[in-house]
Amino acid sequence: MSLSNRTTPRIPRKREFREGVINQGLFYLAWLMDHRAEFEHLVRDRLGVTAASQVLWSGPRLICIAGDFTRYDVHAVREHRRSIDLVRYRLFGRDLVGLETVASVSGGMQVARRARRQAVAQSAADVQGAAMRELAGAVDEVLLGLGDGVNRVERKTYRAYQRLRNFACLCPPQRSKLLVYLKVDPKNVDLVPGFTRDVSGLGHHGTGDLEVQLRTLRDVERAQDLFRASYAAA
């Protein structure tokens, strides 16, 4: 092991090809990180105080050197949070050896990429959530505007719209759709897959045997005749 200016600890390991070599290397790396004082003391004794003071612990790297690696090894290191190099060696005669990097992963880079993916996913979720809230507001406006005497009642798991009794129940927004249950006989409706569904006999929040799935404002327009039929029946 050599140390240059601002050197980080590196652990070269295993020249032979053997199952579990990466896990062993990770074990040794964890051991090293738990014994920093002993390592720095060794460097100070061998290379001096200056060299010991220049060891960086923020980016330790594991280097596994072996005759070969499997595709599973390569996949494993790419999914790992640590910085790992897989290096394959080849012997040429008795005096020459060639080294080939099979995989090189920076743990910090992986964390940054993961953070970016999470930020993008969160941003998309925020946009989708806002769209669903807007859609719920449109449904609320339509149902309240069906006629006089419509009352909106907030329940624990749904929002009920009543005349003399419930005629529509709006469930909280899901990731990409809203579910509305209506007091309409599904047998009198031309059911459309992905839009309307017969839920008679099926457990669900709210009341009504006809489930209407709303994903866009256009779906709200398509559902208005069903809303009016349920209102009239109540």
Buried (B, 14 or more C-beta within 10 A) or exposed (E): EEBEEEBBBBBBBBBEEEEEBBEEBBEBBEEBEEEEEEBBEEBBEEBEEEBBEBBEEEEBBBBBBBEEBEEEBBEBBEEBEBBBBBBBEEEEEEEEEEEEEBBBBBBEEBEEEEEEEEEEEEEEEEEBEEBBEEBBEBBBEBBEEBEEEBEEEEEEEBBBBBBEEBBBBBBEBEEEBBBBBBBBEBEEBEEEEEBBBBBEEEEBBBBBBBBBBBBEEEBBEBBEEBBBBBBEEB
